[in-house]
Amino acid sequence: MQSISDPVISNGPLDQNSKPPLSTVFVKHISNDQKSMKDEQMEPMGNPLTSNNPKIAIQGMNFFYGSVQALSNVNMHIPANKVTAFIGPSGCGKSTLLRCLNRLNDLVDGTRIEGKILLEGHDIYDPDVDVTDLRTRIGMVFQKVNPFPKSIWQNVAFGPQLQNVRKRATLDEVVETSLKGAGLWEEVKDRLHTSALSLSGGQQQRLCIARALAVNPNVLLMDEPCSALDPISTGRIEELLHTLKERLTIVIVTHNMQQASRVSDLTGFFLLGELIEYDDTKTIFTNPSESRTEDYITGRFG
Amino acid sequence: MHRFSLKKFLDSGSLFIWLCGGALSVSLLMIGGLLTLILINGMGYFWPKDLIQLTMNDGSLVLGEWVATEVIPDSESVEKPKGHERVQLKVGNRDLYGLDFRWVDQADVAHEDYPPDVVAFERREWGNFYGRIKEILEGETLVASGHEKGMAVLLPLLERTNRIQGQIHDIEHDEIGELNHSIEQARLQLRALELSGETGVDERAMIESKVQELEALYEIQNAALIALYEKLEQFRITVVDVAGEEKTFQFGSLVKFWLPNGMGVYEKLFMYVQNFWEVLSEEPREANTEGGIFPAIFGTVLMVVIMSIAVVPFGVLAAIYLKEYAKQGMVTRMIRIAVNNLAGVPSIVFGVFGLGFFVYAVGGTLDQLFFAEALPNPTFGTGGMLWASLTLALMTVPVVIVATEEGLSAVPREYREGSLGLGATKFEALWHVVLPCAMPGILTGLILAISRATGEVAPLMLTGVVKLAPSLPVDGFFPFLHLDRKFMHLGFHIYDVGFQSPNVEAAKPMVYVTTFILVLVVILLNLAAIMIRTRMRKRYAGSSV
């Protein structure tokens, strides 16, 4: 309970002034919803996470691209301050699920969603949810490294500026905190006003993380963040995840089994739009209950 | 043993490569040939050519600039059999000979030489004069006579008369122009009073007394002007052509003079640059066949600038709605097809529309509402800079829409999602991220629009271009930019000089020069847009647009 009503990040300068009204809506609901959530029985897999307060609860979710069903009956609880990894072969729906968590799929024509996704107990698909506000609470880092063609400073300050933070000193502070949070400050502090595109691929991806951190999200979604990076940059980002999860809930989609086993606390295995198995990462990788999971992890198919 | 196999040869693709290479070379050759032709004919015009003096078999003399030599296509007499050549000379002296070009049969020429003492005069009327100086007069007194003495006083005298000419120009354009403007304003005020039906006697009397004041001032200026003209008339020069015929003209009608056969290469080069500058900076004379083309250059550039200002926001906004906000489907697809087809509509159709809609409907209404005092003289109800620019903007808006849509499509999806993921609304993502990245695409559209609009003539003829505009659309009188004025345009100038001129031979070089400058203007306008685009691309390097 406490971990939720307390702001997860306390060092962000935005905490005091710019937390959107939505959060109060969320917090108000929590006390009621929390009880009801405990009453609700956990979904089929005998999930070990029932005892945790889920940051995100996905309940009976189906997702369609037109008439094609991409996800069927997904149920999972994503706990706070943990790294949760989604694995599975290409086209299994794990990225789709991730993009549902911040409603980025809204933009794709002809999509339809059934079921519920609760963030801190509140349905994010509720009609009165402000989508842009939601997206400041759930940050995202993309597979294709995408810093804007602006300066490093402008990239990081972009999010706060959208929330009408205008004071230069505040922005400077946010930029510094966020870059430090993404472990990039030391490398770029002397050239904040050079183009972000002059950075290396790994630096650019950490800049994207910093940019996401700048709006002070509770949850960070990462869609194969290291697939385009070399092993050293990948290593740095993985280290970063370890420190970030103290403040954030992280959901990461990855194709790299080693990465999933290294960085995540929990792992969900998807196949053909279904969540096959969801458990402690250790259990998934050493003693999976499903033979399909074992086959995939050991490379017998997929 | 290898046997030649046709199939193998065809499959290897070499034939195809040759075909592609050939097509490209032919295209380049044609473009190169076109530019070379324009360049040679256009640039040769400025070079001060030597004056050839031909002594004919019958003893008569012909003096002129060499223009062309050609083989006589068909000879009718025995003395002039097939295969003989003839030369075309620009003999000038139109006031004496009637025509300033003459064909001379090579067979009739006994001797040719380049006399050093012949002088070429460029005059404001009657074209060039080629001949020798006889005497220079101030009033009735003889200042100098003969070639050497004449040459010695010619330049200082010309400078003096040019100063007087400058004073005349200043009075005519600035002082009297201003007075005329004020008198016209007062007349319009009176007319407006009349129209409003008010019987403001005081006001009327005030304006009338002001007009009288102005008219008195005008008389003073006019007297000064007459005095200056009289002073100018004092200076006269008498010249003789090669045949010994005399001609006296005033210094006031003299633009410049030079000694073609006595000039070194550097002097000629200097004069070449000077001539080029004169064409760029001066107003046309003699039915546009002489003088400069400055008003046409100015009109063309100003029109393109106003068109760009109108077309870019218009096209970009339309494209944004079509691409980003409209629900994609049957309707948007049809609109796209319509827009693409609109780009192919003949320009004269746009001209007719511009005349009917902008000039008559919009302009006519504006006149009735705001310029009623000037009626029946139309202000906006006739062709002018604004309507011509808007017509061309309408013509080129499809190009901008298509290019902007392509530019928007080329912005990586990750930029949109990245900004939306940070809590941007669709508009914020578009404004802060997508649109800046699409700028190079938008500018490509503008470049295409400029290229098409600069060379367009047909719609302009209906919406505001004239053969000779009395004044530029920009001047010192409020509101400084007069979009209601008619203007001159390089494309129309080519047509007018080349095909509407009574003096075809004299107009020929002018056509090439104007064409050359039109091409130059297109290139320069495009270069400017391309430079902006390159800078933007550099700024947004990494985006694939």
HADDOCK unambig.tbl for C-alpha pairs under 7 A between the chains (distance, minus, plus):
assign (segid A and resid 132 and name CA) (segid B and resid 423 and name CA) 4.32 0.50 0.50
assign (segid A and resid 132 and name CA) (segid B and resid 424 and name CA) 6.06 0.50 0.50
assign (segid A and resid 132 and name CA) (segid B and resid 425 and name CA) 6.17 0.50 0.50
assign (segid A and resid 133 and name CA) (segid B and resid 423 and name CA) 5.99 0.50 0.50
assign (segid A and resid 135 and name CA) (segid B and resid 421 and name CA) 5.54 0.50 0.50
assign (segid A and resid 135 and name CA) (segid B and resid 422 and name CA) 6.10 0.50 0.50
assign (segid A and resid 135 and name CA) (segid B and resid 423 and name CA) 4.96 0.50 0.50
assign (segid A and resid 136 and name CA) (segid B and resid 422 and name CA) 5.56 0.50 0.50
assign (segid A and resid 136 and name CA) (segid B and resid 423 and name CA) 4.93 0.50 0.50
assign (segid A and resid 139 and name CA) (segid B and resid 421 and name CA) 6.23 0.50 0.50
assign (segid A and resid 139 and name CA) (segid B and resid 422 and name CA) 6.52 0.50 0.50
assign (segid A and resid 140 and name CA) (segid B and resid 421 and name CA) 5.99 0.50 0.50
assign (segid A and resid 146 and name CA) (segid B and resid 414 and name CA) 5.97 0.50 0.50
assign (segid A and resid 146 and name CA) (segid B and resid 415 and name CA) 6.23 0.50 0.50
assign (segid A and resid 146 and name CA) (segid B and resid 418 and name CA) 6.89 0.50 0.50
assign (segid A and resid 148 and name CA) (segid B and resid 415 and name CA) 6.53 0.50 0.50
assign (segid A and resid 149 and name CA) (segid B and resid 540 and name CA) 4.97 0.50 0.50
assign (segid A and resid 159 and name CA) (segid B and resid 422 and name CA) 5.43 0.50 0.50
assign (segid A and resid 159 and name CA) (segid B and resid 423 and name CA) 6.85 0.50 0.50
assign (segid A and resid 162 and name CA) (segid B and resid 424 and name CA) 6.39 0.50 0.50
assign (segid A and resid 197 and name CA) (segid B and resid 542 and name CA) 6.80 0.50 0.50
assign (segid A and resid 212 and name CA) (segid B and resid 422 and name CA) 6.43 0.50 0.50
assign (segid A and resid 215 and name CA) (segid B and resid 422 and name CA) 7.00 0.50 0.50
